[in-house]
Amino acid sequence: MWPLHVMARTEWRVADLVAAAVELYVREGRRPLLPSADPTAFGLHFSQFSLQSLGPEEKLTELGSRSFFLCPKNAAAAAATVSSGEGAGGLSGDEEANSAKKPNVLAPWLGLIRFCPLL
């Protein structure tokens, strides 16, 4: 995987960087394809081995780093979002039940996508 370079503004927060990185990745048609083009499906981490993602409201300039890793959020958090109605996307009850039965299999290399914002 090659890094994705994103020019970030100084007032950006983590959520802004995630949205810009996902948009750029999809627009460039990079491979492997992302499981979702929704920025809320991803978390920003200092390291690919870090289990805790950065808070979406944290300012980038206060983090002390210019290299981050974008990782898909775990299936439990995604399931909680769908069950709370935030991520349902207008599915009917039957469609939602069928989609809940499908396993959420993400490619393991997606956790290795590295994003380097240039501040």
Buried (B, 14 or more C-beta within 10 A) or exposed (E): EEEBEBEBEEEBBBBBBBBBBBEBBEEEEBEEEBBBEBBBBBBBBBEEEBEEBBEBEBEBEEBEEEEBBBBBBBEEBBEEBBEEEEBBEEBEEEEBEEEEEEEBEBEEEBBEBBBBBEB
